[in-house]
Amino acid sequence: MSKHPLDHDRGASKGRLERFTAAAKADMPSKATMALQQRPRTQGDGKMKAFSRIEKTGGGA
């Protein structure tokens, strides 16, 4: 099995795991992440009610 393109050795560049770890430990989250967290919820609890109903009755609608 061949390596993923990001796993190929490119000299001084970091490996995928190191890049993911650095991103996870970053002090400042990205602006996109902050915007998603601050966006108001538009759906309410409709999905949870539907999931609960399916779980209780074993069917939908």
CHARMM-style PDB file with segment names, atoms N, HN, CA, C and O in Angstrom:
ATOM      1  N   MET     1       0.856  -1.169   0.000  1.00  0.00      PROA
ATOM      2  CA  MET     1       0.000   0.000   0.000  1.00  0.00      PROA
ATOM      3  C   MET     1       0.906   1.238   0.000  1.00  0.00      PROA
ATOM      4  O   MET     1       1.853   1.324   0.782  1.00  0.00      PROA
ATOM      5  N   SER     2       0.608   2.172  -0.869  1.00  0.00      PROA
ATOM      6  HN  SER     2      -0.161   2.102  -1.504  1.00  0.00      PROA
ATOM      7  CA  SER     2       1.440   3.369  -0.949  1.00  0.00      PROA
ATOM      8  C   SER     2       1.058   4.352   0.148  1.00  0.00      PROA
ATOM      9  O   SER     2      -0.037   4.297   0.707  1.00  0.00      PROA
ATOM     10  N   LYS     3       1.972   5.235   0.432  1.00  0.00      PROA
ATOM     11  HN  LYS     3       2.862   5.281  -0.023  1.00  0.00      PROA
ATOM     12  CA  LYS     3       1.731   6.244   1.455  1.00  0.00      PROA
ATOM     13  C   LYS     3       0.786   7.317   0.939  1.00  0.00      PROA
ATOM     14  O   LYS     3       0.708   7.578  -0.261  1.00  0.00      PROA
ATOM     15  N   HSD     4       0.076   7.927   1.867  1.00  0.00      PROA
ATOM     16  HN  HSD     4       0.140   7.715   2.842  1.00  0.00      PROA
ATOM     17  CA  HSD     4      -0.739   9.090   1.540  1.00  0.00      PROA
ATOM     18  C   HSD     4       0.209  10.213   1.119  1.00  0.00      PROA
ATOM     19  O   HSD     4       1.304  10.312   1.673  1.00  0.00      PROA
ATOM     20  N   PRO     5      -0.170  11.058   0.166  1.00  0.00      PROA
ATOM     21  CA  PRO     5       0.741  12.128  -0.279  1.00  0.00      PROA
ATOM     22  C   PRO     5       1.272  13.004   0.852  1.00  0.00      PROA
ATOM     23  O   PRO     5       2.401  13.488   0.771  1.00  0.00      PROA
ATOM     24  N   LEU     6       0.492  13.216   1.891  1.00  0.00      PROA
ATOM     25  HN  LEU     6      -0.425  12.823   1.957  1.00  0.00      PROA
ATOM     26  CA  LEU     6       0.964  14.033   3.009  1.00  0.00      PROA
ATOM     27  C   LEU     6       1.977  13.297   3.886  1.00  0.00      PROA
ATOM     28  O   LEU     6       2.683  13.926   4.675  1.00  0.00      PROA
ATOM     29  N   ASP     7       2.051  11.977   3.756  1.00  0.00      PROA
ATOM     30  HN  ASP     7       1.476  11.466   3.115  1.00  0.00      PROA
ATOM     31  CA  ASP     7       2.988  11.190   4.557  1.00  0.00      PROA
ATOM     32  C   ASP     7       4.358  11.041   3.922  1.00  0.00      PROA
ATOM     33  O   ASP     7       5.277  10.547   4.574  1.00  0.00      PROA
ATOM     34  N   HSD     8       4.525  11.450   2.679  1.00  0.00      PROA
ATOM     35  HN  HSD     8       3.778  11.852   2.150  1.00  0.00      PROA
ATOM     36  CA  HSD     8       5.818  11.337   2.017  1.00  0.00      PROA
ATOM     37  C   HSD     8       6.835  12.267   2.666  1.00  0.00      PROA
ATOM     38  O   HSD     8       6.500  13.377   3.079  1.00  0.00      PROA
ATOM     39  N   ASP     9       8.051  11.815   2.749  1.00  0.00      PROA
ATOM     40  HN  ASP     9       8.323  10.913   2.413  1.00  0.00      PROA
ATOM     41  CA  ASP     9       9.115  12.614   3.346  1.00  0.00      PROA
ATOM     42  C   ASP     9       9.458  13.784   2.430  1.00  0.00      PROA
ATOM     43  O   ASP     9       9.772  13.601   1.254  1.00  0.00      PROA
ATOM     44  N   ARG    10       9.392  14.980   2.989  1.00  0.00      PROA
ATOM     45  HN  ARG    10       9.137  15.128   3.945  1.00  0.00      PROA
ATOM     46  CA  ARG    10       9.715  16.178   2.215  1.00  0.00      PROA
ATOM     47  C   ARG    10      10.800  16.977   2.926  1.00  0.00      PROA
ATOM     48  O   ARG    10      10.725  18.204   3.000  1.00  0.00      PROA
ATOM     49  N   GLY    11      11.784  16.303   3.435  1.00  0.00      PROA
ATOM     50  HN  GLY    11      11.845  15.306   3.375  1.00  0.00      PROA
ATOM     51  CA  GLY    11      12.899  16.990   4.076  1.00  0.00      PROA
ATOM     52  C   GLY    11      12.531  17.523   5.442  1.00  0.00      PROA
ATOM     53  O   GLY    11      12.217  16.750   6.347  1.00  0.00      PROA
ATOM     54  N   ALA    12      12.565  18.830   5.601  1.00  0.00      PROA
ATOM     55  HN  ALA    12      12.820  19.458   4.865  1.00  0.00      PROA
ATOM     56  CA  ALA    12      12.368  19.459   6.903  1.00  0.00      PROA
ATOM     57  C   ALA    12      10.902  19.661   7.260  1.00  0.00      PROA
ATOM     58  O   ALA    12      10.607  20.153   8.349  1.00  0.00      PROA
ATOM     59  N   SER    13       9.971  19.297   6.376  1.00  0.00      PROA
ATOM     60  HN  SER    13      10.210  18.897   5.491  1.00  0.00      PROA
ATOM     61  CA  SER    13       8.557  19.527   6.688  1.00  0.00      PROA
ATOM     62  C   SER    13       8.085  18.561   7.771  1.00  0.00      PROA
ATOM     63  O   SER    13       8.623  17.464   7.920  1.00  0.00      PROA
ATOM     64  N   LYS    14       7.088  18.979   8.511  1.00  0.00      PROA
ATOM     65  HN  LYS    14       6.651  19.870   8.390  1.00  0.00      PROA
ATOM     66  CA  LYS    14       6.544  18.151   9.588  1.00  0.00      PROA
ATOM     67  C   LYS    14       5.652  17.061   9.017  1.00  0.00      PROA
ATOM     68  O   LYS    14       5.103  17.202   7.924  1.00  0.00      PROA
ATOM     69  N   GLY    15       5.515  15.984   9.758  1.00  0.00      PROA
ATOM     70  HN  GLY    15       5.962  15.870  10.646  1.00  0.00      PROA
ATOM     71  CA  GLY    15       4.621  14.911   9.375  1.00  0.00      PROA
ATOM     72  C   GLY    15       3.183  15.288   9.663  1.00  0.00      PROA
ATOM     73  O   GLY    15       2.909  16.284  10.333  1.00  0.00      PROA
ATOM     74  N   ARG    16       2.278  14.489   9.153  1.00  0.00      PROA
ATOM     75  HN  ARG    16       2.500  13.681   8.608  1.00  0.00      PROA
ATOM     76  CA  ARG    16       0.856  14.775   9.348  1.00  0.00      PROA
ATOM     77  C   ARG    16       0.484  14.815  10.821  1.00  0.00      PROA
ATOM     78  O   ARG    16      -0.204  15.736  11.263  1.00  0.00      PROA
ATOM     79  N   LEU    17       0.932  13.822  11.586  1.00  0.00      PROA
ATOM     80  HN  LEU    17       1.491  13.074  11.227  1.00  0.00      PROA
ATOM     81  CA  LEU    17       0.564  13.760  12.991  1.00  0.00      PROA
ATOM     82  C   LEU    17       1.042  14.994  13.736  1.00  0.00      PROA
ATOM     83  O   LEU    17       0.316  15.541  14.566  1.00  0.00      PROA
ATOM     84  N   GLU    18       2.251  15.432  13.448  1.00  0.00      PROA
ATOM     85  HN  GLU    18       2.842  14.988  12.774  1.00  0.00      PROA
ATOM     86  CA  GLU    18       2.773  16.625  14.100  1.00  0.00      PROA
ATOM     87  C   GLU    18       1.952  17.857  13.740  1.00  0.00      PROA
ATOM     88  O   GLU    18       1.714  18.713  14.593  1.00  0.00      PROA
ATOM     89  N   ARG    19       1.522  17.954  12.503  1.00  0.00      PROA
ATOM     90  HN  ARG    19       1.714  17.259  11.810  1.00  0.00      PROA
ATOM     91  CA  ARG    19       0.710  19.106  12.090  1.00  0.00      PROA
ATOM     92  C   ARG    19      -0.660  19.070  12.746  1.00  0.00      PROA
ATOM     93  O   ARG    19      -1.164  20.104  13.184  1.00  0.00      PROA
ATOM     94  N   PHE    20      -1.270  17.885  12.821  1.00  0.00      PROA
ATOM     95  HN  PHE    20      -0.860  17.045  12.465  1.00  0.00      PROA
ATOM     96  CA  PHE    20      -2.561  17.783  13.494  1.00  0.00      PROA
ATOM     97  C   PHE    20      -2.422  18.102  14.980  1.00  0.00      PROA
ATOM     98  O   PHE    20      -3.270  18.789  15.549  1.00  0.00      PROA
ATOM     99  N   THR    21      -1.368  17.615  15.604  1.00  0.00      PROA
ATOM    100  HN  THR    21      -0.679  17.058  15.142  1.00  0.00      PROA
ATOM    101  CA  THR    21      -1.133  17.881  17.025  1.00  0.00      PROA
ATOM    102  C   THR    21      -0.933  19.369  17.261  1.00  0.00      PROA
ATOM    103  O   THR    21      -1.491  19.930  18.204  1.00  0.00      PROA
ATOM    104  N   ALA    22      -0.148  20.007  16.419  1.00  0.00      PROA
ATOM    105  HN  ALA    22       0.305  19.552  15.653  1.00  0.00      PROA
ATOM    106  CA  ALA    22       0.079  21.445  16.558  1.00  0.00      PROA
ATOM    107  C   ALA    22      -1.226  22.228  16.399  1.00  0.00      PROA
ATOM    108  O   ALA    22      -1.465  23.195  17.121  1.00  0.00      PROA
ATOM    109  N   ALA    23      -2.060  21.812  15.460  1.00  0.00      PROA
ATOM    110  HN  ALA    23      -1.866  21.026  14.874  1.00  0.00      PROA
ATOM    111  CA  ALA    23      -3.341  22.497  15.258  1.00  0.00      PROA
ATOM    112  C   ALA    23      -4.261  22.286  16.452  1.00  0.00      PROA
ATOM    113  O   ALA    23      -4.982  23.201  16.849  1.00  0.00      PROA
ATOM    114  N   ALA    24      -4.242  21.079  17.032  1.00  0.00      PROA
ATOM    115  HN  ALA    24      -3.656  20.335  16.710  1.00  0.00      PROA
ATOM    116  CA  ALA    24      -5.102  20.787  18.175  1.00  0.00      PROA
ATOM    117  C   ALA    24      -4.676  21.543  19.418  1.00  0.00      PROA
ATOM    118  O   ALA    24      -5.511  21.910  20.245  1.00  0.00      PROA
ATOM    119  N   LYS    25      -3.368  21.779  19.555  1.00  0.00      PROA
ATOM    120  HN  LYS    25      -2.690  21.482  18.883  1.00  0.00      PROA
ATOM    121  CA  LYS    25      -2.853  22.454  20.738  1.00  0.00      PROA
ATOM    122  C   LYS    25      -2.720  23.963  20.552  1.00  0.00      PROA
ATOM    123  O   LYS    25      -2.238  24.650  21.452  1.00  0.00      PROA
ATOM    124  N   ALA    26      -3.132  24.480  19.422  1.00  0.00      PROA
ATOM    125  HN  ALA    26      -3.524  23.921  18.691  1.00  0.00      PROA
ATOM    126  CA  ALA    26      -2.975  25.908  19.144  1.00  0.00      PROA
ATOM    127  C   ALA    26      -3.730  26.737  20.190  1.00  0.00      PROA
ATOM    128  O   ALA    26      -4.832  26.381  20.606  1.00  0.00      PROA
ATOM    129  N   ASP    27      -3.122  27.833  20.599  1.00  0.00      PROA
ATOM    130  HN  ASP    27      -2.227  28.123  20.261  1.00  0.00      PROA
ATOM    131  CA  ASP    27      -3.736  28.700  21.602  1.00  0.00      PROA
ATOM    132  C   ASP    27      -4.952  29.438  21.043  1.00  0.00      PROA
ATOM    133  O   ASP    27      -5.964  29.575  21.730  1.00  0.00      PROA
ATOM    134  N   MET    28      -4.860  29.904  19.828  1.00  0.00      PROA
ATOM    135  HN  MET    28      -4.038  29.793  19.270  1.00  0.00      PROA
ATOM    136  CA  MET    28      -5.932  30.684  19.234  1.00  0.00      PROA
ATOM    137  C   MET    28      -6.697  29.836  18.220  1.00  0.00      PROA
ATOM    138  O   MET    28      -6.113  29.393  17.231  1.00  0.00      PROA
ATOM    139  N   PRO    29      -7.987  29.600  18.444  1.00  0.00      PROA
ATOM    140  CA  PRO    29      -8.761  28.892  17.433  1.00  0.00      PROA
ATOM    141  C   PRO    29      -8.938  29.770  16.200  1.00  0.00      PROA
ATOM    142  O   PRO    29      -8.841  30.994  16.292  1.00  0.00      PROA
ATOM    143  N   SER    30      -9.191  29.170  15.070  1.00  0.00      PROA
ATOM    144  HN  SER    30      -9.269  28.176  14.995  1.00  0.00      PROA
ATOM    145  CA  SER    30      -9.332  29.935  13.843  1.00  0.00      PROA
ATOM    146  C   SER    30     -10.610  30.768  13.880  1.00  0.00      PROA
ATOM    147  O   SER    30     -11.524  30.491  14.657  1.00  0.00      PROA
ATOM    148  N   LYS    31     -10.659  31.781  13.039  1.00  0.00      PROA
ATOM    149  HN  LYS    31      -9.916  32.007  12.408  1.00  0.00      PROA
ATOM    150  CA  LYS    31     -11.844  32.645  12.970  1.00  0.00      PROA
ATOM    151  C   LYS    31     -13.063  31.848  12.509  1.00  0.00      PROA
ATOM    152  O   LYS    31     -14.182  32.108  12.952  1.00  0.00      PROA
ATOM    153  N   ALA    32     -12.845  30.883  11.623  1.00  0.00      PROA
ATOM    154  HN  ALA    32     -11.936  30.672  11.263  1.00  0.00      PROA
ATOM    155  CA  ALA    32     -13.956  30.063  11.143  1.00  0.00      PROA
ATOM    156  C   ALA    32     -14.559  29.240  12.279  1.00  0.00      PROA
ATOM    157  O   ALA    32     -15.780  29.119  12.381  1.00  0.00      PROA
ATOM    158  N   THR    33     -13.708  28.679  13.127  1.00  0.00      PROA
ATOM    159  HN  THR    33     -12.716  28.778  13.044  1.00  0.00      PROA
ATOM    160  CA  THR    33     -14.190  27.899  14.265  1.00  0.00      PROA
ATOM    161  C   THR    33     -14.972  28.779  15.230  1.00  0.00      PROA
ATOM    162  O   THR    33     -16.035  28.388  15.711  1.00  0.00      PROA
ATOM    163  N   MET    34     -14.450  29.956  15.509  1.00  0.00      PROA
ATOM    164  HN  MET    34     -13.586  30.273  15.118  1.00  0.00      PROA
ATOM    165  CA  MET    34     -15.137  30.875  16.418  1.00  0.00      PROA
ATOM    166  C   MET    34     -16.489  31.299  15.842  1.00  0.00      PROA
ATOM    167  O   MET    34     -17.468  31.398  16.581  1.00  0.00      PROA
ATOM    168  N   ALA    35     -16.554  31.549  14.536  1.00  0.00      PROA
ATOM    169  HN  ALA    35     -15.759  31.469  13.935  1.00  0.00      PROA
ATOM    170  CA  ALA    35     -17.815  31.951  13.911  1.00  0.00      PROA
ATOM    171  C   ALA    35     -18.850  30.838  14.029  1.00  0.00      PROA
ATOM    172  O   ALA    35     -20.023  31.111  14.282  1.00  0.00      PROA
ATOM    173  N   LEU    36     -18.427  29.578  13.847  1.00  0.00      PROA
ATOM    174  HN  LEU    36     -17.474  29.357  13.641  1.00  0.00      PROA
ATOM    175  CA  LEU    36     -19.361  28.460  13.978  1.00  0.00      PROA
ATOM    176  C   LEU    36     -19.881  28.331  15.403  1.00  0.00      PROA
ATOM    177  O   LEU    36     -21.058  28.034  15.612  1.00  0.00      PROA
ATOM    178  N   GLN    37     -19.009  28.552  16.383  1.00  0.00      PROA
ATOM    179  HN  GLN    37     -18.053  28.793  16.213  1.00  0.00      PROA
ATOM    180  CA  GLN    37     -19.415  28.421  17.778  1.00  0.00      PROA
ATOM    181  C   GLN    37     -20.353  29.536  18.204  1.00  0.00      PROA
ATOM    182  O   GLN    37     -21.202  29.328  19.071  1.00  0.00      PROA
ATOM    183  N   GLN    38     -20.218  30.704  17.618  1.00  0.00      PROA
ATOM    184  HN  GLN    38     -19.529  30.873  16.914  1.00  0.00      PROA
ATOM    185  CA  GLN    38     -21.022  31.856  18.028  1.00  0.00      PROA
ATOM    186  C   GLN    38     -22.308  32.009  17.223  1.00  0.00      PROA
ATOM    187  O   GLN    38     -23.161  32.826  17.568  1.00  0.00      PROA
ATOM    188  N   ARG    39     -22.454  31.226  16.149  1.00  0.00      PROA
ATOM    189  HN  ARG    39     -21.761  30.562  15.868  1.00  0.00      PROA
ATOM    190  CA  ARG    39     -23.640  31.331  15.317  1.00  0.00      PROA
ATOM    191  C   ARG    39     -24.851  30.811  16.089  1.00  0.00      PROA
ATOM    192  O   ARG    39     -24.762  29.760  16.724  1.00  0.00      PROA
ATOM    193  N   PRO    40     -25.968  31.513  16.050  1.00  0.00      PROA
ATOM    194  CA  PRO    40     -27.152  31.047  16.781  1.00  0.00      PROA
ATOM    195  C   PRO    40     -27.710  29.769  16.180  1.00  0.00      PROA
ATOM    196  O   PRO    40     -27.642  29.552  14.970  1.00  0.00      PROA
ATOM    197  N   ARG    41     -28.255  28.939  17.032  1.00  0.00      PROA
ATOM    198  HN  ARG    41     -28.310  29.115  18.015  1.00  0.00      PROA
ATOM    199  CA  ARG    41     -28.856  27.692  16.561  1.00  0.00      PROA
ATOM    200  C   ARG    41     -30.191  28.016  15.918  1.00  0.00      PROA
ATOM    201  O   ARG    41     -30.984  28.786  16.460  1.00  0.00      PROA
ATOM    202  N   THR    42     -30.428  27.430  14.769  1.00  0.00      PROA
ATOM    203  HN  THR    42     -29.784  26.806  14.329  1.00  0.00      PROA
ATOM    204  CA  THR    42     -31.654  27.739  14.034  1.00  0.00      PROA
ATOM    205  C   THR    42     -32.665  26.602  14.057  1.00  0.00      PROA
ATOM    206  O   THR    42     -33.810  26.799  13.650  1.00  0.00      PROA
ATOM    207  N   GLN    43     -32.277  25.425  14.520  1.00  0.00      PROA
ATOM    208  HN  GLN    43     -31.347  25.266  14.850  1.00  0.00      PROA
ATOM    209  CA  GLN    43     -33.157  24.275  14.402  1.00  0.00      PROA
ATOM    210  C   GLN    43     -33.972  23.984  15.650  1.00  0.00      PROA
ATOM    211  O   GLN    43     -34.966  23.263  15.562  1.00  0.00      PROA
ATOM    212  N   GLY    44     -33.606  24.500  16.775  1.00  0.00      PROA
ATOM    213  HN  GLY    44     -32.799  25.086  16.846  1.00  0.00      PROA
ATOM    214  CA  GLY    44     -34.322  24.173  17.995  1.00  0.00      PROA
ATOM    215  C   GLY    44     -34.105  22.723  18.381  1.00  0.00      PROA
ATOM    216  O   GLY    44     -33.054  22.151  18.091  1.00  0.00      PROA
ATOM    217  N   ASP    45     -35.093  22.123  19.033  1.00  0.00      PROA
ATOM    218  HN  ASP    45     -35.946  22.587  19.268  1.00  0.00      PROA
ATOM    219  CA  ASP    45     -34.947  20.736  19.484  1.00  0.00      PROA
ATOM    220  C   ASP    45     -35.785  19.771  18.655  1.00  0.00      PROA
ATOM    221  O   ASP    45     -36.098  18.677  19.126  1.00  0.00      PROA
ATOM    222  N   GLY    46     -36.151  20.141  17.452  1.00  0.00      PROA
ATOM    223  HN  GLY    46     -35.897  21.030  17.070  1.00  0.00      PROA
ATOM    224  CA  GLY    46     -36.963  19.278  16.592  1.00  0.00      PROA
ATOM    225  C   GLY    46     -36.310  17.953  16.285  1.00  0.00      PROA
ATOM    226  O   GLY    46     -36.973  16.916  16.286  1.00  0.00      PROA
ATOM    227  N   LYS    47     -35.010  17.976  16.021  1.00  0.00      PROA
ATOM    228  HN  LYS    47     -34.472  18.819  16.020  1.00  0.00      PROA
ATOM    229  CA  LYS    47     -34.313  16.729  15.705  1.00  0.00      PROA
ATOM    230  C   LYS    47     -34.295  15.802  16.917  1.00  0.00      PROA
ATOM    231  O   LYS    47     -34.504  14.597  16.774  1.00  0.00      PROA
ATOM    232  N   MET    48     -34.051  16.341  18.094  1.00  0.00      PROA
ATOM    233  HN  MET    48     -33.881  17.319  18.211  1.00  0.00      PROA
ATOM    234  CA  MET    48     -34.007  15.495  19.285  1.00  0.00      PROA
ATOM    235  C   MET    48     -35.361  14.854  19.546  1.00  0.00      PROA
ATOM    236  O   MET    48     -35.430  13.687  19.931  1.00  0.00      PROA
ATOM    237  N   LYS    49     -36.438  15.606  19.340  1.00  0.00      PROA
ATOM    238  HN  LYS    49     -36.382  16.554  19.027  1.00  0.00      PROA
ATOM    239  CA  LYS    49     -37.773  15.030  19.528  1.00  0.00      PROA
ATOM    240  C   LYS    49     -38.014  13.905  18.531  1.00  0.00      PROA
ATOM    241  O   LYS    49     -38.559  12.860  18.887  1.00  0.00      PROA
ATOM    242  N   ALA    50     -37.609  14.118  17.289  1.00  0.00      PROA
ATOM    243  HN  ALA    50     -37.166  14.966  17.000  1.00  0.00      PROA
ATOM    244  CA  ALA    50     -37.794  13.080  16.270  1.00  0.00      PROA
ATOM    245  C   ALA    50     -36.962  11.849  16.609  1.00  0.00      PROA
ATOM    246  O   ALA    50     -37.456  10.727  16.494  1.00  0.00      PROA
ATOM    247  N   PHE    51     -35.713  12.033  17.023  1.00  0.00      PROA
ATOM    248  HN  PHE    51     -35.312  12.944  17.116  1.00  0.00      PROA
ATOM    249  CA  PHE    51     -34.865  10.897  17.385  1.00  0.00      PROA
ATOM    250  C   PHE    51     -35.434  10.156  18.584  1.00  0.00      PROA
ATOM    251  O   PHE    51     -35.426   8.925  18.617  1.00  0.00      PROA
ATOM    252  N   SER    52     -35.927  10.895  19.565  1.00  0.00      PROA
ATOM    253  HN  SER    52     -35.934  11.894  19.539  1.00  0.00      PROA
ATOM    254  CA  SER    52     -36.518  10.258  20.750  1.00  0.00      PROA
ATOM    255  C   SER    52     -37.737   9.447  20.365  1.00  0.00      PROA
ATOM    256  O   SER    52     -37.925   8.335  20.859  1.00  0.00      PROA
ATOM    257  N   ARG    53     -38.573   9.995  19.482  1.00  0.00      PROA
ATOM    258  HN  ARG    53     -38.420  10.898  19.081  1.00  0.00      PROA
ATOM    259  CA  ARG    53     -39.771   9.290  19.054  1.00  0.00      PROA
ATOM    260  C   ARG    53     -39.408   8.001  18.328  1.00  0.00      PROA
ATOM    261  O   ARG    53     -40.036   6.965  18.543  1.00  0.00      PROA
ATOM    262  N   ILE    54     -38.397   8.066  17.467  1.00  0.00      PROA
ATOM    263  HN  ILE    54     -37.887   8.908  17.292  1.00  0.00      PROA
ATOM    264  CA  ILE    54     -37.959   6.879  16.740  1.00  0.00      PROA
ATOM    265  C   ILE    54     -37.430   5.844  17.707  1.00  0.00      PROA
ATOM    266  O   ILE    54     -37.704   4.653  17.557  1.00  0.00      PROA
ATOM    267  N   GLU    55     -36.670   6.289  18.703  1.00  0.00      PROA
ATOM    268  HN  GLU    55     -36.447   7.256  18.824  1.00  0.00      PROA
ATOM    269  CA  GLU    55     -36.102   5.360  19.677  1.00  0.00      PROA
ATOM    270  C   GLU    55     -37.199   4.690  20.499  1.00  0.00      PROA
ATOM    271  O   GLU    55     -37.127   3.490  20.761  1.00  0.00      PROA
ATOM    272  N   LYS    56     -38.209   5.449  20.907  1.00  0.00      PROA
ATOM    273  HN  LYS    56     -38.267   6.425  20.695  1.00  0.00      PROA
ATOM    274  CA  LYS    56     -39.269   4.913  21.750  1.00  0.00      PROA
ATOM    275  C   LYS    56     -40.204   3.983  20.979  1.00  0.00      PROA
ATOM    276  O   LYS    56     -40.579   2.917  21.467  1.00  0.00      PROA
ATOM    277  N   THR    57     -40.576   4.402  19.767  1.00  0.00      PROA
ATOM    278  HN  THR    57     -40.272   5.267  19.371  1.00  0.00      PROA
ATOM    279  CA  THR    57     -41.582   3.639  19.028  1.00  0.00      PROA
ATOM    280  C   THR    57     -40.994   2.672  18.021  1.00  0.00      PROA
ATOM    281  O   THR    57     -41.671   1.741  17.582  1.00  0.00      PROA
ATOM    282  N   GLY    58     -39.734   2.885  17.648  1.00  0.00      PROA
ATOM    283  HN  GLY    58     -39.185   3.641  18.004  1.00  0.00      PROA
ATOM    284  CA  GLY    58     -39.121   2.003  16.673  1.00  0.00      PROA
ATOM    285  C   GLY    58     -39.451   2.375  15.240  1.00  0.00      PROA
ATOM    286  O   GLY    58     -39.155   1.609  14.323  1.00  0.00      PROA
ATOM    287  N   GLY    59     -40.049   3.518  15.032  1.00  0.00      PROA
ATOM    288  HN  GLY    59     -40.289   4.140  15.777  1.00  0.00      PROA
ATOM    289  CA  GLY    59     -40.401   3.942  13.680  1.00  0.00      PROA
ATOM    290  C   GLY    59     -40.337   5.440  13.547  1.00  0.00      PROA
ATOM    291  O   GLY    59     -40.172   6.149  14.541  1.00  0.00      PROA
ATOM    292  N   GLY    60     -40.463   5.922  12.359  1.00  0.00      PROA
ATOM    293  HN  GLY    60     -40.597   5.346  11.552  1.00  0.00      PROA
ATOM    294  CA  GLY    60     -40.410   7.358  12.109  1.00  0.00      PROA
ATOM    295  C   GLY    60     -41.775   7.899  11.742  1.00  0.00      PROA
ATOM    296  O   GLY    60     -42.762   7.166  11.676  1.00  0.00      PROA
ATOM    297  N   ALA    61     -41.808   9.204  11.504  1.00  0.00      PROA
ATOM    298  HN  ALA    61     -41.007   9.800  11.557  1.00  0.00      PROA
ATOM    299  CA  ALA    61     -42.978   9.960  11.074  1.00  0.00      PROA
ATOM    300  C   ALA    61     -44.135   9.699  11.915  1.00  0.00      PROA
ATOM    301  OT1 ALA    61     -45.206  10.261  11.685  1.00  0.00      PROA
TER     302      ALA     61
END
